[in-house]
Amino acid sequence: MKLQIIVGSTREGRKSLQFSKWITNTAKELKDVNVEMVDLKDFDLPIFNEAVSPRYNPDRKVEGDVKKFLDKIAEADGYVFVSPEYNHSISGALKNALDYTGFELSKKPAAVATHGSVGGARAAEHLKMILSECQAVIVPINLHFNHFIDGNIDEDGNLIKELKELQYGPHTTVNTMLGDLVWYANALKAAK
Ligand SMILES: Cc1cc2nc3c(=O)[nH]c(=O)nc-3n(C[C@H](O)[C@H](O)[C@H](O)COP(=O)(O)O)c2cc1C
């Protein structure tokens, strides 16, 4: 079972990186799961400009970083998509990356993890709709981190003790979300 944590912010000084590292570190504690953090910043994806929508283009040929990105995400059995909230939606970088997808996410579970002043709640709602159109199966539990990232998650992705011990806090939610993600990934894999 292979899970990927997709880092959906590419800007200088992004907080999504330490947030994603925390989710990745937590996922690495799961049994029998291979976890990889996939950073959109590692791919030079131009603004999508293909003449035909990828899912309606049987003759599609991709190359360069677009191919590298699509081949990478095709490897996973399930995903956590991490997004900041920009102007009440997801980042342009993440939307652009998702516009490139053909059937790489098809019938695979995707969980959504956002942050921002209201835990990225508005971005999360958009992201779930977008991922659904990308043929992914949406994991119902979302992770909305509504604390400041600086001071609560360090550069290496460690959550502070106070939040780790908080009942119904982010530590509980991330574990519930990841547990459900694995459950769906196993169920869907078996069904295939
Ligand atoms: C262009 C832009 C738009 C933003 N819009 C919102 C917003 O609508 N709601 C919100 O809660 N935070 C908003 N923020 C604050 C971000 O959620 C916050 O800066 C967060 O750290 C961004 O994630 P990142 O650092 O990983 O890019 C915005 C930030 C930027 C740069």
The ligand as an SDF file (V2000), in Angstrom:
LIG
                    3D

 31 33  0  0  0  0  0  0  0  0999 V2000
   -2.8060   35.0150   -2.1790 C   0  0  0  0  0  0  0  0  0  0  0  0
   -3.2580   34.6510   -0.7840 C   0  0  0  0  0  0  0  0  0  0  0  0
   -4.5930   34.5940   -0.4950 C   0  0  0  0  0  0  0  0  0  0  0  0
   -5.0250   34.2190    0.7720 C   0  0  0  0  0  0  0  0  0  0  0  0
   -6.3630   34.0910    1.0150 N   0  0  0  0  0  0  0  0  0  0  0  0
   -6.7870   33.5690    2.1870 C   0  0  0  0  0  0  0  0  0  0  0  0
   -8.1560   33.2670    2.3970 C   0  0  0  0  0  0  0  0  0  0  0  0
   -9.0050   33.4860    1.5540 O   0  0  0  0  0  0  0  0  0  0  0  0
   -8.5170   32.7050    3.5690 N   0  0  0  0  0  0  0  0  0  0  0  0
   -7.6070   32.4130    4.5340 C   0  0  0  0  0  0  0  0  0  0  0  0
   -7.9850   31.8690    5.5700 O   0  0  0  0  0  0  0  0  0  0  0  0
   -6.2940   32.6980    4.3720 N   0  0  0  0  0  0  0  0  0  0  0  0
   -5.8740   33.2580    3.2310 C   0  0  0  0  0  0  0  0  0  0  0  0
   -4.5350   33.5100    3.0170 N   0  0  0  0  0  0  0  0  0  0  0  0
   -3.6020   33.2000    4.0990 C   0  0  0  0  0  0  0  0  0  0  0  0
   -3.0400   31.8110    3.8800 C   0  0  0  0  0  0  0  0  0  0  0  0
   -3.9670   30.8030    4.1760 O   0  0  0  0  0  0  0  0  0  0  0  0
   -1.7700   31.6460    4.6960 C   0  0  0  0  0  0  0  0  0  0  0  0
   -0.8340   32.6210    4.2380 O   0  0  0  0  0  0  0  0  0  0  0  0
   -1.1510   30.2670    4.5510 C   0  0  0  0  0  0  0  0  0  0  0  0
    0.0760   30.2200    5.2570 O   0  0  0  0  0  0  0  0  0  0  0  0
   -0.8960   29.9660    3.0860 C   0  0  0  0  0  0  0  0  0  0  0  0
   -0.3210   28.7030    2.9410 O   0  0  0  0  0  0  0  0  0  0  0  0
    1.1750   28.5570    2.3960 P   0  0  0  0  0  0  0  0  0  0  0  0
    2.0140   29.3520    3.3520 O   0  0  0  0  0  0  0  0  0  0  0  0
    1.4740   27.1130    2.4410 O   0  0  0  0  0  0  0  0  0  0  0  0
    1.1990   29.1050    1.0090 O   0  0  0  0  0  0  0  0  0  0  0  0
   -4.0910   33.9340    1.7750 C   0  0  0  0  0  0  0  0  0  0  0  0
   -2.7060   34.0080    1.4670 C   0  0  0  0  0  0  0  0  0  0  0  0
   -2.3020   34.3450    0.2120 C   0  0  0  0  0  0  0  0  0  0  0  0
   -0.8180   34.3580   -0.1040 C   0  0  0  0  0  0  0  0  0  0  0  0
  1  2  1  0
  2  3  1  0
  2 30  2  0
  3  4  2  0
  4  5  1  0
  4 28  1  0
  5  6  2  0
  6  7  1  0
  6 13  1  0
  7  8  2  0
  7  9  1  0
  9 10  1  0
 10 11  2  0
 10 12  1  0
 12 13  2  0
 13 14  1  0
 14 15  1  0
 14 28  1  0
 15 16  1  0
 16 17  1  0
 16 18  1  0
 18 19  1  0
 18 20  1  0
 20 21  1  0
 20 22  1  0
 22 23  1  0
 23 24  1  0
 24 25  2  0
 24 26  1  0
 24 27  1  0
 28 29  2  0
 29 30  1  0
 30 31  1  0
M  END
$$$$
